[in-house]
Structures are given as C-alpha cells and as structure tokens.
Amino acid sequence: MKAMKIILPLLSLVLCGIIMFSSKIDTDGNKDTSESQVDVVNPSQFSRENINYQFEHPPPGTDDKKHFGDIDDIVRRGELVVLSRKKDNIPIFQMKTKDGYVGEDIEFAKKLADGLGVKLTIRMIYKDCDDVVNAIANNEGDIGISKISYTNERCMKVLYTNPYVMSGLCMLVNRLAIKRLRINTLQELFNNKNAVIAGHSNTSYEYYARQYATHAKFVSEADWDNVIVNNLKSGKFSATLRDSIVINLLLHKFPELCLEMLPINLKNETDSYAAVVNIKSTSLCVWINKHLAVSSSRPIDTSQLIKKYDGYVK
C-alpha cells in the first residue's frame, strides 16, 4: 500500500507531462515556441511607478472634461484610463502581491501608458468582460484590458485591437463519464443526449460550448472552481470547454487530475485576447496595433505565459 501511495502521484505527474508535451502544438495555435526566450517575472523588477488603482466608480463629474479614447486628450491630461474586472479568475493576468499588482494585463497596460508618456490609471471596478466592453462603449475609459475574447456581440459595440495573447480552445473531459456513455470521439460526445457539457456563464466559452453541444445537454454555470470543476470531477458533468491557458494551469497546479481528466485541444480553434476601444477611437486602435507590431514579445502564447509567471502558479 505504501508503494502504491508513492507510485500514483508519480504516475499522475508523468501522465500530465506527457499530455502537456503532446498537446503543445495544438494549444499554441499550431506554433511550437518552446525554445523562445521568455523572461520569468521578478516582482522586484516590475515597474509600479505612475500606476493608480481605482476600486470604485469615480464621483459624478470627475470625467466630464475627459474625451476618452482620444490620443491628443490622453496626452494632454497625462493619463491613460484602463478599465478592468474587479478580479480576474486567472491570476497570471491580474494578481495582487505584497508589492502591488502583477500580471500580463497590468504589464501590457503599463507599456501602453509608457509609450504615450503618461501615467496609468486602472479602474478595477467591473464584474466581467461584458461589463468592461459596455463601459468602453459608453465612454467610461480609454481602453479595456481584461483578458477579453472576441465575440460577435462585443464586436458590434467596440473595436478590437490585434491580440496581445494567443491561446486555444480546450475541451476537458471526465474519463469515467465518457467511458460509461461509451463515447470514443468528440463528435459522439457532442451528439450524445445523455452527456452534459458545462459552459462558464458570461464568457465567450459559454457561447463556444453551447455551439458544440449539438445534442448533448448544455448547462451554464458562473462558478468555475467550485461548481464546474467539482462537478466535472464527480462525473455530474461530462465535459467543459475553456481556453487552453486555464486548462493547462489547472493541470499544472493539480497534476493528479490527469488520472481523472482528459484535455483535448480543438485543432484550428484559436482564442486570442485583445484590448478594446470605443468604436469611434480608430486612431487609438491603430496606435496600439503599431505598438504591438514592433513588440518582439507579443503576442505571447500559452506555454510562454505559464513559463513567464511560473513562480505564481505553482
């Protein structure tokens, strides 16, 4: 028994390593960038100068003279106002440390502000990505940066920049659940009336999961960790769909799950994250795209992102 207790955790680590390695090309959008040079984040080296964090809506009248989304006005007032969620469900995009906030969204926003030569204000006051998009559409800030994926509905309200992060779509499947249903392929999963596919509500993954659940039962849940993941473990849910970053982080943090779960990367399906600006802010959108075009480190992909923030996800 003692030997089994030692062997099982080791086996889960080996299995997880094999899965991560074998799925690397699909996860990264058919591009192997494992040899790319990525600097691991050191909190002490991250510049926090000229960053102002706001956690409540500003008092009425505060923004009356600001023309959000206008480059000339941003430079004139000496401030770039970025809108974000209160809390990101993926720590590598936005996480609080003893020295301040660190994450890919924070770093990207800071580099944009530095490029314009202005201070940065980040308003972490919105519930989800849709709230950020709606706020940008209503001229409540200059740029929305909050791991925002593309959807047709959002695209009708705001302009998307080119992506600063590239990911993929991944189906996480309960091995025993699909075995009981005698499911051998994804197509059989999507068409099985007894299968249950969960989607994370108010995200683009809810939309994607709903589209794939052709005949399978679809359920929408707001709580990823406590409801979707736990019900997937128990077998109540057969599968769920998320971006490859979240799935990789989950298996990276809990390698023993590789014995229970099977991650399947959906080939030719990418999921990119971009900034959003008001639909009238074409000059600002062009400027951000120019900034991205000359950046040697963007867009960053899944494996690079996890490596970069490795110290925070262990």
KEDREN-87034 format. One record per residue (C-alpha): x, y, z; residue in one letter. Coordinates in pm, whole numbers, plus 50000, padded with zeros to 5 digits. Example, Ala and Ser with C-alpha at 12.3 -4.5 7.8 and 13.67 -1.06 7.14 Angstrom:
BEGIN
<r><X>51230</X><Y>49550</Y><Z>50780</Z><drendo>a</drendo></r>
<r><X>51367</X><Y>49894</Y><Z>50714</Z><drendo>s</drendo></r>
//
This chain:
BEGIN
<r><X>50000</X><Y>50000</Y><Z>50000</Z><drendo>m</drendo></r>
<r><X>50285</X><Y>50238</Y><Z>50085</Z><drendo>k</drendo></r>
<r><X>50438</X><Y>50168</Y><Z>49746</Z><drendo>a</drendo></r>
<r><X>50108</X><Y>50245</Y><Z>49574</Z><drendo>m</drendo></r>
<r><X>50080</X><Y>50579</Y><Z>49759</Z><drendo>k</drendo></r>
<r><X>50419</X><Y>50676</Y><Z>49620</Z><drendo>i</drendo></r>
<r><X>50365</X><Y>50540</Y><Z>49268</Z><drendo>i</drendo></r>
<r><X>50025</X><Y>50701</Y><Z>49199</Z><drendo>l</drendo></r>
<r><X>50136</X><Y>51065</Y><Z>49248</Z><drendo>p</drendo></r>
<r><X>50446</X><Y>50994</Y><Z>49037</Z><drendo>l</drendo></r>
<r><X>50231</X><Y>50835</Y><Z>48767</Z><drendo>l</drendo></r>
<r><X>49999</X><Y>51137</Y><Z>48761</Z><drendo>s</drendo></r>
<r><X>50296</X><Y>51369</Y><Z>48716</Z><drendo>l</drendo></r>
<r><X>50430</X><Y>51159</Y><Z>48428</Z><drendo>v</drendo></r>
<r><X>50089</X><Y>51141</Y><Z>48259</Z><drendo>l</drendo></r>
<r><X>50037</X><Y>51515</Y><Z>48296</Z><drendo>c</drendo></r>
<r><X>50379</X><Y>51582</Y><Z>48150</Z><drendo>g</drendo></r>
<r><X>50303</X><Y>51360</Y><Z>47851</Z><drendo>i</drendo></r>
<r><X>49970</X><Y>51533</Y><Z>47792</Z><drendo>i</drendo></r>
<r><X>50123</X><Y>51880</Y><Z>47816</Z><drendo>m</drendo></r>
<r><X>50404</X><Y>51786</Y><Z>47577</Z><drendo>f</drendo></r>
<r><X>50190</X><Y>51608</Y><Z>47321</Z><drendo>s</drendo></r>
<r><X>49929</X><Y>51886</Y><Z>47311</Z><drendo>s</drendo></r>
<r><X>50178</X><Y>52174</Y><Z>47297</Z><drendo>k</drendo></r>
<r><X>50148</X><Y>52241</Y><Z>46925</Z><drendo>i</drendo></r>
<r><X>49767</X><Y>52248</Y><Z>46921</Z><drendo>d</drendo></r>
<r><X>49750</X><Y>52454</Y><Z>47239</Z><drendo>t</drendo></r>
<r><X>49976</X><Y>52721</Y><Z>47098</Z><drendo>d</drendo></r>
<r><X>49783</X><Y>52759</Y><Z>46776</Z><drendo>g</drendo></r>
<r><X>49997</X><Y>52519</Y><Z>46569</Z><drendo>n</drendo></r>
<r><X>50317</X><Y>52702</Y><Z>46659</Z><drendo>k</drendo></r>
<r><X>50590</X><Y>52547</Y><Z>46873</Z><drendo>d</drendo></r>
<r><X>50753</X><Y>52828</Y><Z>47064</Z><drendo>t</drendo></r>
<r><X>50904</X><Y>52623</Y><Z>47345</Z><drendo>s</drendo></r>
<r><X>51252</X><Y>52747</Y><Z>47257</Z><drendo>e</drendo></r>
<r><X>51151</X><Y>53114</Y><Z>47259</Z><drendo>s</drendo></r>
<r><X>51325</X><Y>53333</Y><Z>47512</Z><drendo>q</drendo></r>
<r><X>51080</X><Y>53437</Y><Z>47783</Z><drendo>v</drendo></r>
<r><X>51185</X><Y>53628</Y><Z>48093</Z><drendo>d</drendo></r>
<r><X>51036</X><Y>53490</Y><Z>48414</Z><drendo>v</drendo></r>
<r><X>50861</X><Y>53766</Y><Z>48606</Z><drendo>v</drendo></r>
<r><X>51051</X><Y>53902</Y><Z>48904</Z><drendo>n</drendo></r>
<r><X>50818</X><Y>54118</Y><Z>49119</Z><drendo>p</drendo></r>
<r><X>51101</X><Y>54346</Y><Z>49227</Z><drendo>s</drendo></r>
<r><X>51178</X><Y>54432</Y><Z>48864</Z><drendo>q</drendo></r>
<r><X>50822</X><Y>54519</Y><Z>48766</Z><drendo>f</drendo></r>
<r><X>50776</X><Y>54895</Y><Z>48739</Z><drendo>s</drendo></r>
<r><X>50491</X><Y>55023</Y><Z>48954</Z><drendo>r</drendo></r>
<r><X>50568</X><Y>55390</Y><Z>48921</Z><drendo>e</drendo></r>
<r><X>50289</X><Y>55614</Y><Z>48794</Z><drendo>n</drendo></r>
<r><X>50017</X><Y>55349</Y><Z>48835</Z><drendo>i</drendo></r>
<r><X>49697</X><Y>55449</Y><Z>49010</Z><drendo>n</drendo></r>
<r><X>49444</X><Y>55177</Y><Z>49101</Z><drendo>y</drendo></r>
<r><X>49078</X><Y>55264</Y><Z>49149</Z><drendo>q</drendo></r>
<r><X>48834</X><Y>55017</Y><Z>49302</Z><drendo>f</drendo></r>
<r><X>48519</X><Y>55230</Y><Z>49299</Z><drendo>e</drendo></r>
<r><X>48343</X><Y>55436</Y><Z>49037</Z><drendo>h</drendo></r>
<r><X>48470</X><Y>55796</Y><Z>49041</Z><drendo>p</drendo></r>
<r><X>48240</X><Y>56065</Y><Z>49185</Z><drendo>p</drendo></r>
<r><X>47993</X><Y>56227</Y><Z>48942</Z><drendo>p</drendo></r>
<r><X>48153</X><Y>56498</Y><Z>48731</Z><drendo>g</drendo></r>
<r><X>48508</X><Y>56361</Y><Z>48759</Z><drendo>t</drendo></r>
<r><X>48527</X><Y>56261</Y><Z>48392</Z><drendo>d</drendo></r>
<r><X>48315</X><Y>56539</Y><Z>48242</Z><drendo>d</drendo></r>
<r><X>48609</X><Y>56714</Y><Z>48073</Z><drendo>k</drendo></r>
<r><X>48782</X><Y>56396</Y><Z>47959</Z><drendo>k</drendo></r>
<r><X>48749</X><Y>56282</Y><Z>47599</Z><drendo>h</drendo></r>
<r><X>48814</X><Y>55913</Y><Z>47644</Z><drendo>f</drendo></r>
<r><X>48974</X><Y>55729</Y><Z>47354</Z><drendo>g</drendo></r>
<r><X>49126</X><Y>56043</Y><Z>47202</Z><drendo>d</drendo></r>
<r><X>49507</X><Y>56027</Y><Z>47185</Z><drendo>i</drendo></r>
<r><X>49551</X><Y>56404</Y><Z>47199</Z><drendo>d</drendo></r>
<r><X>49334</X><Y>56425</Y><Z>47510</Z><drendo>d</drendo></r>
<r><X>49518</X><Y>56133</Y><Z>47675</Z><drendo>i</drendo></r>
<r><X>49849</X><Y>56314</Y><Z>47626</Z><drendo>v</drendo></r>
<r><X>49701</X><Y>56650</Y><Z>47733</Z><drendo>r</drendo></r>
<r><X>49565</X><Y>56515</Y><Z>48062</Z><drendo>r</drendo></r>
<r><X>49875</X><Y>56297</Y><Z>48111</Z><drendo>g</drendo></r>
<r><X>49673</X><Y>55989</Y><Z>48196</Z><drendo>e</drendo></r>
<r><X>49565</X><Y>55664</Y><Z>48030</Z><drendo>l</drendo></r>
<r><X>49249</X><Y>55522</Y><Z>48189</Z><drendo>v</drendo></r>
<r><X>49226</X><Y>55145</Y><Z>48152</Z><drendo>v</drendo></r>
<r><X>48912</X><Y>54954</Y><Z>48253</Z><drendo>l</drendo></r>
<r><X>48933</X><Y>54606</Y><Z>48402</Z><drendo>s</drendo></r>
<r><X>48743</X><Y>54349</Y><Z>48604</Z><drendo>r</drendo></r>
<r><X>48742</X><Y>54365</Y><Z>48983</Z><drendo>k</drendo></r>
<r><X>48919</X><Y>54031</Y><Z>48993</Z><drendo>k</drendo></r>
<r><X>49046</X><Y>53809</Y><Z>48716</Z><drendo>d</drendo></r>
<r><X>48975</X><Y>53439</Y><Z>48757</Z><drendo>n</drendo></r>
<r><X>49317</X><Y>53365</Y><Z>48608</Z><drendo>i</drendo></r>
<r><X>49593</X><Y>53501</Y><Z>48833</Z><drendo>p</drendo></r>
<r><X>49861</X><Y>53538</Y><Z>48566</Z><drendo>i</drendo></r>
<r><X>49660</X><Y>53820</Y><Z>48408</Z><drendo>f</drendo></r>
<r><X>49593</X><Y>54014</Y><Z>48727</Z><drendo>q</drendo></r>
<r><X>49714</X><Y>53924</Y><Z>49076</Z><drendo>m</drendo></r>
<r><X>49777</X><Y>54115</Y><Z>49393</Z><drendo>k</drendo></r>
<r><X>50112</X><Y>54074</Y><Z>49566</Z><drendo>t</drendo></r>
<r><X>50260</X><Y>54242</Y><Z>49872</Z><drendo>k</drendo></r>
<r><X>50435</X><Y>54486</Y><Z>49638</Z><drendo>d</drendo></r>
<r><X>50129</X><Y>54567</Y><Z>49424</Z><drendo>g</drendo></r>
<r><X>49964</X><Y>54411</Y><Z>49121</Z><drendo>y</drendo></r>
<r><X>50142</X><Y>54184</Y><Z>48872</Z><drendo>v</drendo></r>
<r><X>50008</X><Y>54016</Y><Z>48558</Z><drendo>g</drendo></r>
<r><X>50000</X><Y>54022</Y><Z>48180</Z><drendo>e</drendo></r>
<r><X>49711</X><Y>54270</Y><Z>48165</Z><drendo>d</drendo></r>
<r><X>49888</X><Y>54502</Y><Z>48409</Z><drendo>i</drendo></r>
<r><X>50217</X><Y>54483</Y><Z>48221</Z><drendo>e</drendo></r>
<r><X>50054</X><Y>54541</Y><Z>47882</Z><drendo>f</drendo></r>
<r><X>49860</X><Y>54844</Y><Z>48012</Z><drendo>a</drendo></r>
<r><X>50176</X><Y>54989</Y><Z>48169</Z><drendo>k</drendo></r>
<r><X>50371</X><Y>54956</Y><Z>47844</Z><drendo>k</drendo></r>
<r><X>50096</X><Y>55136</Y><Z>47653</Z><drendo>l</drendo></r>
<r><X>50098</X><Y>55420</Y><Z>47907</Z><drendo>a</drendo></r>
<r><X>50477</X><Y>55439</Y><Z>47891</Z><drendo>d</drendo></r>
<r><X>50459</X><Y>55451</Y><Z>47511</Z><drendo>g</drendo></r>
<r><X>50231</X><Y>55753</Y><Z>47535</Z><drendo>l</drendo></r>
<r><X>50445</X><Y>55910</Y><Z>47807</Z><drendo>g</drendo></r>
<r><X>50160</X><Y>55930</Y><Z>48059</Z><drendo>v</drendo></r>
<r><X>50068</X><Y>55785</Y><Z>48397</Z><drendo>k</drendo></r>
<r><X>49838</X><Y>55483</Y><Z>48416</Z><drendo>l</drendo></r>
<r><X>49504</X><Y>55459</Y><Z>48595</Z><drendo>t</drendo></r>
<r><X>49345</X><Y>55115</Y><Z>48616</Z><drendo>i</drendo></r>
<r><X>48982</X><Y>55104</Y><Z>48723</Z><drendo>r</drendo></r>
<r><X>48921</X><Y>54754</Y><Z>48863</Z><drendo>m</drendo></r>
<r><X>48550</X><Y>54801</Y><Z>48913</Z><drendo>i</drendo></r>
<r><X>48372</X><Y>54578</Y><Z>48661</Z><drendo>y</drendo></r>
<r><X>48212</X><Y>54240</Y><Z>48718</Z><drendo>k</drendo></r>
<r><X>48305</X><Y>54066</Y><Z>48393</Z><drendo>d</drendo></r>
<r><X>48431</X><Y>54117</Y><Z>48039</Z><drendo>c</drendo></r>
<r><X>48089</X><Y>54218</Y><Z>47908</Z><drendo>d</drendo></r>
<r><X>48074</X><Y>54493</Y><Z>48170</Z><drendo>d</drendo></r>
<r><X>48417</X><Y>54619</Y><Z>48058</Z><drendo>v</drendo></r>
<r><X>48307</X><Y>54618</Y><Z>47693</Z><drendo>v</drendo></r>
<r><X>47984</X><Y>54803</Y><Z>47774</Z><drendo>n</drendo></r>
<r><X>48176</X><Y>55062</Y><Z>47978</Z><drendo>a</drendo></r>
<r><X>48415</X><Y>55128</Y><Z>47688</Z><drendo>i</drendo></r>
<r><X>48117</X><Y>55158</Y><Z>47454</Z><drendo>a</drendo></r>
<r><X>47972</X><Y>55414</Y><Z>47698</Z><drendo>n</drendo></r>
<r><X>48297</X><Y>55617</Y><Z>47707</Z><drendo>n</drendo></r>
<r><X>48386</X><Y>55541</Y><Z>48069</Z><drendo>e</drendo></r>
<r><X>48756</X><Y>55491</Y><Z>47990</Z><drendo>g</drendo></r>
<r><X>49020</X><Y>55490</Y><Z>47716</Z><drendo>d</drendo></r>
<r><X>49094</X><Y>55119</Y><Z>47681</Z><drendo>i</drendo></r>
<r><X>48951</X><Y>54793</Y><Z>47811</Z><drendo>g</drendo></r>
<r><X>49216</X><Y>54534</Y><Z>47902</Z><drendo>i</drendo></r>
<r><X>49086</X><Y>54232</Y><Z>48091</Z><drendo>s</drendo></r>
<r><X>49154</X><Y>53907</Y><Z>47902</Z><drendo>k</drendo></r>
<r><X>48875</X><Y>53992</Y><Z>47659</Z><drendo>i</drendo></r>
<r><X>48799</X><Y>53732</Y><Z>47391</Z><drendo>s</drendo></r>
<r><X>48629</X><Y>53805</Y><Z>47061</Z><drendo>y</drendo></r>
<r><X>48254</X><Y>53755</Y><Z>47024</Z><drendo>t</drendo></r>
<r><X>48025</X><Y>53883</Y><Z>46751</Z><drendo>n</drendo></r>
<r><X>47807</X><Y>54066</Y><Z>47003</Z><drendo>e</drendo></r>
<r><X>48101</X><Y>54252</Y><Z>47159</Z><drendo>r</drendo></r>
<r><X>48242</X><Y>54338</Y><Z>46817</Z><drendo>c</drendo></r>
<r><X>47925</X><Y>54531</Y><Z>46738</Z><drendo>m</drendo></r>
<r><X>47990</X><Y>54761</Y><Z>47037</Z><drendo>k</drendo></r>
<r><X>48367</X><Y>54823</Y><Z>47037</Z><drendo>v</drendo></r>
<r><X>48682</X><Y>54799</Y><Z>46826</Z><drendo>l</drendo></r>
<r><X>48923</X><Y>54514</Y><Z>46897</Z><drendo>y</drendo></r>
<r><X>49297</X><Y>54570</Y><Z>46869</Z><drendo>t</drendo></r>
<r><X>49530</X><Y>54299</Y><Z>46745</Z><drendo>n</drendo></r>
<r><X>49583</X><Y>54030</Y><Z>47013</Z><drendo>p</drendo></r>
<r><X>49844</X><Y>54058</Y><Z>47284</Z><drendo>y</drendo></r>
<r><X>49792</X><Y>53695</Y><Z>47398</Z><drendo>v</drendo></r>
<r><X>49721</X><Y>53388</Y><Z>47183</Z><drendo>m</drendo></r>
<r><X>49560</X><Y>53077</Y><Z>47323</Z><drendo>s</drendo></r>
<r><X>49344</X><Y>52791</Y><Z>47201</Z><drendo>g</drendo></r>
<r><X>49019</X><Y>52617</Y><Z>47291</Z><drendo>l</drendo></r>
<r><X>49039</X><Y>52302</Y><Z>47501</Z><drendo>c</drendo></r>
<r><X>48773</X><Y>52050</Y><Z>47596</Z><drendo>m</drendo></r>
<r><X>48831</X><Y>51898</Y><Z>47941</Z><drendo>l</drendo></r>
<r><X>48658</X><Y>51560</Y><Z>47964</Z><drendo>v</drendo></r>
<r><X>48585</X><Y>51329</Y><Z>48257</Z><drendo>n</drendo></r>
<r><X>48738</X><Y>50995</Y><Z>48155</Z><drendo>r</drendo></r>
<r><X>48495</X><Y>50775</Y><Z>48352</Z><drendo>l</drendo></r>
<r><X>48189</X><Y>50973</Y><Z>48242</Z><drendo>a</drendo></r>
<r><X>48259</X><Y>50926</Y><Z>47872</Z><drendo>i</drendo></r>
<r><X>48353</X><Y>50562</Y><Z>47929</Z><drendo>k</drendo></r>
<r><X>48014</X><Y>50496</Y><Z>48092</Z><drendo>r</drendo></r>
<r><X>47844</X><Y>50658</Y><Z>47793</Z><drendo>l</drendo></r>
<r><X>48066</X><Y>50459</Y><Z>47553</Z><drendo>r</drendo></r>
<r><X>48187</X><Y>50777</Y><Z>47389</Z><drendo>i</drendo></r>
<r><X>48500</X><Y>50745</Y><Z>47176</Z><drendo>n</drendo></r>
<r><X>48516</X><Y>51075</Y><Z>46984</Z><drendo>t</drendo></r>
<r><X>48433</X><Y>51440</Y><Z>47041</Z><drendo>l</drendo></r>
<r><X>48162</X><Y>51418</Y><Z>46779</Z><drendo>q</drendo></r>
<r><X>47997</X><Y>51136</Y><Z>46974</Z><drendo>e</drendo></r>
<r><X>48022</X><Y>51349</Y><Z>47288</Z><drendo>l</drendo></r>
<r><X>47854</X><Y>51647</Y><Z>47122</Z><drendo>f</drendo></r>
<r><X>47573</X><Y>51426</Y><Z>46986</Z><drendo>n</drendo></r>
<r><X>47508</X><Y>51214</Y><Z>47295</Z><drendo>n</drendo></r>
<r><X>47182</X><Y>51317</Y><Z>47463</Z><drendo>k</drendo></r>
<r><X>47299</X><Y>51180</Y><Z>47797</Z><drendo>n</drendo></r>
<r><X>47621</X><Y>51381</Y><Z>47800</Z><drendo>a</drendo></r>
<r><X>47635</X><Y>51709</Y><Z>47994</Z><drendo>v</drendo></r>
<r><X>47862</X><Y>51988</Y><Z>47871</Z><drendo>i</drendo></r>
<r><X>47916</X><Y>52285</Y><Z>48101</Z><drendo>a</drendo></r>
<r><X>47990</X><Y>52641</Y><Z>47993</Z><drendo>g</drendo></r>
<r><X>48128</X><Y>52926</Y><Z>48204</Z><drendo>h</drendo></r>
<r><X>47848</X><Y>53183</Y><Z>48205</Z><drendo>s</drendo></r>
<r><X>47900</X><Y>53540</Y><Z>48081</Z><drendo>n</drendo></r>
<r><X>48217</X><Y>53443</Y><Z>47894</Z><drendo>t</drendo></r>
<r><X>48294</X><Y>53365</Y><Z>47532</Z><drendo>s</drendo></r>
<r><X>48338</X><Y>52999</Y><Z>47639</Z><drendo>y</drendo></r>
<r><X>47971</X><Y>52975</Y><Z>47723</Z><drendo>e</drendo></r>
<r><X>47899</X><Y>53069</Y><Z>47362</Z><drendo>y</drendo></r>
<r><X>48154</X><Y>52821</Y><Z>47222</Z><drendo>y</drendo></r>
<r><X>48040</X><Y>52535</Y><Z>47447</Z><drendo>a</drendo></r>
<r><X>47677</X><Y>52595</Y><Z>47355</Z><drendo>r</drendo></r>
<r><X>47764</X><Y>52580</Y><Z>46985</Z><drendo>q</drendo></r>
<r><X>47947</X><Y>52248</Y><Z>47024</Z><drendo>y</drendo></r>
<r><X>47675</X><Y>52083</Y><Z>47235</Z><drendo>a</drendo></r>
<r><X>47473</X><Y>51979</Y><Z>46929</Z><drendo>t</drendo></r>
<r><X>47252</X><Y>51724</Y><Z>47104</Z><drendo>h</drendo></r>
<r><X>47424</X><Y>51694</Y><Z>47442</Z><drendo>a</drendo></r>
<r><X>47268</X><Y>51873</Y><Z>47737</Z><drendo>k</drendo></r>
<r><X>47422</X><Y>52216</Y><Z>47792</Z><drendo>f</drendo></r>
<r><X>47440</X><Y>52386</Y><Z>48132</Z><drendo>v</drendo></r>
<r><X>47571</X><Y>52733</Y><Z>48214</Z><drendo>s</drendo></r>
<r><X>47743</X><Y>52796</Y><Z>48549</Z><drendo>e</drendo></r>
<r><X>47903</X><Y>53111</Y><Z>48687</Z><drendo>a</drendo></r>
<r><X>48141</X><Y>52948</Y><Z>48937</Z><drendo>d</drendo></r>
<r><X>48431</X><Y>52782</Y><Z>48755</Z><drendo>w</drendo></r>
<r><X>48624</X><Y>52641</Y><Z>49053</Z><drendo>d</drendo></r>
<r><X>48351</X><Y>52535</Y><Z>49295</Z><drendo>n</drendo></r>
<r><X>48080</X><Y>52426</Y><Z>49052</Z><drendo>v</drendo></r>
<r><X>48214</X><Y>52342</Y><Z>48707</Z><drendo>i</drendo></r>
<r><X>48545</X><Y>52181</Y><Z>48809</Z><drendo>v</drendo></r>
<r><X>48398</X><Y>51997</Y><Z>49109</Z><drendo>n</drendo></r>
<r><X>48101</X><Y>51864</Y><Z>48911</Z><drendo>n</drendo></r>
<r><X>48337</X><Y>51758</Y><Z>48636</Z><drendo>l</drendo></r>
<r><X>48543</X><Y>51566</Y><Z>48893</Z><drendo>k</drendo></r>
<r><X>48234</X><Y>51391</Y><Z>49031</Z><drendo>s</drendo></r>
<r><X>48110</X><Y>51298</Y><Z>48683</Z><drendo>g</drendo></r>
<r><X>47792</X><Y>51505</Y><Z>48702</Z><drendo>k</drendo></r>
<r><X>47931</X><Y>51699</Y><Z>48406</Z><drendo>f</drendo></r>
<r><X>48081</X><Y>51501</Y><Z>48119</Z><drendo>s</drendo></r>
<r><X>48295</X><Y>51784</Y><Z>47984</Z><drendo>a</drendo></r>
<r><X>48358</X><Y>52156</Y><Z>47982</Z><drendo>t</drendo></r>
<r><X>48521</X><Y>52395</Y><Z>47737</Z><drendo>l</drendo></r>
<r><X>48771</X><Y>52665</Y><Z>47829</Z><drendo>r</drendo></r>
<r><X>49080</X><Y>52833</Y><Z>47691</Z><drendo>d</drendo></r>
<r><X>49396</X><Y>52623</Y><Z>47695</Z><drendo>s</drendo></r>
<r><X>49558</X><Y>52863</Y><Z>47945</Z><drendo>i</drendo></r>
<r><X>49305</X><Y>52781</Y><Z>48218</Z><drendo>v</drendo></r>
<r><X>49314</X><Y>52407</Y><Z>48147</Z><drendo>i</drendo></r>
<r><X>49695</X><Y>52399</Y><Z>48147</Z><drendo>n</drendo></r>
<r><X>49708</X><Y>52597</Y><Z>48472</Z><drendo>l</drendo></r>
<r><X>49455</X><Y>52362</Y><Z>48634</Z><drendo>l</drendo></r>
<r><X>49655</X><Y>52051</Y><Z>48543</Z><drendo>l</drendo></r>
<r><X>49980</X><Y>52229</Y><Z>48628</Z><drendo>h</drendo></r>
<r><X>49851</X><Y>52305</Y><Z>48977</Z><drendo>k</drendo></r>
<r><X>49677</X><Y>51969</Y><Z>49033</Z><drendo>f</drendo></r>
<r><X>49868</X><Y>51708</Y><Z>48827</Z><drendo>p</drendo></r>
<r><X>49674</X><Y>51424</Y><Z>48991</Z><drendo>e</drendo></r>
<r><X>49372</X><Y>51536</Y><Z>48786</Z><drendo>l</drendo></r>
<r><X>49540</X><Y>51388</Y><Z>48478</Z><drendo>c</drendo></r>
<r><X>49423</X><Y>51049</Y><Z>48603</Z><drendo>l</drendo></r>
<r><X>49060</X><Y>51165</Y><Z>48600</Z><drendo>e</drendo></r>
<r><X>49051</X><Y>51423</Y><Z>48321</Z><drendo>m</drendo></r>
<r><X>49143</X><Y>51420</Y><Z>47955</Z><drendo>l</drendo></r>
<r><X>49231</X><Y>51757</Y><Z>47795</Z><drendo>p</drendo></r>
<r><X>49156</X><Y>51770</Y><Z>47422</Z><drendo>i</drendo></r>
<r><X>49279</X><Y>52068</Y><Z>47224</Z><drendo>n</drendo></r>
<r><X>49042</X><Y>52168</Y><Z>46945</Z><drendo>l</drendo></r>
<r><X>49252</X><Y>52190</Y><Z>46632</Z><drendo>k</drendo></r>
<r><X>49225</X><Y>52503</Y><Z>46421</Z><drendo>n</drendo></r>
<r><X>49038</X><Y>52678</Y><Z>46704</Z><drendo>e</drendo></r>
<r><X>49223</X><Y>52976</Y><Z>46850</Z><drendo>t</drendo></r>
<r><X>49124</X><Y>53207</Y><Z>47131</Z><drendo>d</drendo></r>
<r><X>49301</X><Y>53540</Y><Z>47138</Z><drendo>s</drendo></r>
<r><X>49283</X><Y>53822</Y><Z>47393</Z><drendo>y</drendo></r>
<r><X>49286</X><Y>54181</Y><Z>47277</Z><drendo>a</drendo></r>
<r><X>49232</X><Y>54530</Y><Z>47410</Z><drendo>a</drendo></r>
<r><X>48908</X><Y>54708</Y><Z>47320</Z><drendo>v</drendo></r>
<r><X>48845</X><Y>55076</Y><Z>47249</Z><drendo>v</drendo></r>
<r><X>48540</X><Y>55282</Y><Z>47168</Z><drendo>n</drendo></r>
<r><X>48412</X><Y>55227</Y><Z>46818</Z><drendo>i</drendo></r>
<r><X>48499</X><Y>55589</Y><Z>46732</Z><drendo>k</drendo></r>
<r><X>48857</X><Y>55563</Y><Z>46863</Z><drendo>s</drendo></r>
<r><X>49013</X><Y>55444</Y><Z>46538</Z><drendo>t</drendo></r>
<r><X>49337</X><Y>55643</Y><Z>46584</Z><drendo>s</drendo></r>
<r><X>49396</X><Y>55491</Y><Z>46927</Z><drendo>l</drendo></r>
<r><X>49327</X><Y>55144</Y><Z>46789</Z><drendo>c</drendo></r>
<r><X>49580</X><Y>55199</Y><Z>46508</Z><drendo>v</drendo></r>
<r><X>49839</X><Y>55327</Y><Z>46755</Z><drendo>w</drendo></r>
<r><X>49801</X><Y>55019</Y><Z>46980</Z><drendo>i</drendo></r>
<r><X>49834</X><Y>54790</Y><Z>46678</Z><drendo>n</drendo></r>
<r><X>50153</X><Y>54972</Y><Z>46576</Z><drendo>k</drendo></r>
<r><X>50284</X><Y>54925</Y><Z>46930</Z><drendo>h</drendo></r>
<r><X>50208</X><Y>54552</Y><Z>46910</Z><drendo>l</drendo></r>
<r><X>50365</X><Y>54522</Y><Z>46565</Z><drendo>a</drendo></r>
<r><X>50706</X><Y>54643</Y><Z>46685</Z><drendo>v</drendo></r>
<r><X>50699</X><Y>54435</Y><Z>47004</Z><drendo>s</drendo></r>
<r><X>50919</X><Y>54126</Y><Z>46983</Z><drendo>s</drendo></r>
<r><X>50741</X><Y>53961</Y><Z>47278</Z><drendo>s</drendo></r>
<r><X>50380</X><Y>53985</Y><Z>47156</Z><drendo>r</drendo></r>
<r><X>50150</X><Y>53818</Y><Z>47107</Z><drendo>p</drendo></r>
<r><X>50263</X><Y>53581</Y><Z>47383</Z><drendo>i</drendo></r>
<r><X>50127</X><Y>53225</Y><Z>47375</Z><drendo>d</drendo></r>
<r><X>50014</X><Y>52971</Y><Z>47636</Z><drendo>t</drendo></r>
<r><X>50344</X><Y>52797</Y><Z>47708</Z><drendo>s</drendo></r>
<r><X>50534</X><Y>53127</Y><Z>47720</Z><drendo>q</drendo></r>
<r><X>50276</X><Y>53281</Y><Z>47953</Z><drendo>l</drendo></r>
<r><X>50286</X><Y>52993</Y><Z>48201</Z><drendo>i</drendo></r>
<r><X>50667</X><Y>52993</Y><Z>48194</Z><drendo>k</drendo></r>
<r><X>50676</X><Y>53368</Y><Z>48247</Z><drendo>k</drendo></r>
<r><X>50460</X><Y>53351</Y><Z>48561</Z><drendo>y</drendo></r>
<r><X>50579</X><Y>53009</Y><Z>48676</Z><drendo>d</drendo></r>
<r><X>50653</X><Y>53131</Y><Z>49028</Z><drendo>g</drendo></r>
<r><X>50291</X><Y>53239</Y><Z>49074</Z><drendo>y</drendo></r>
<r><X>50112</X><Y>52926</Y><Z>48951</Z><drendo>v</drendo></r>
<r><X>50295</X><Y>52656</Y><Z>49145</Z><drendo>k</drendo></r>
//
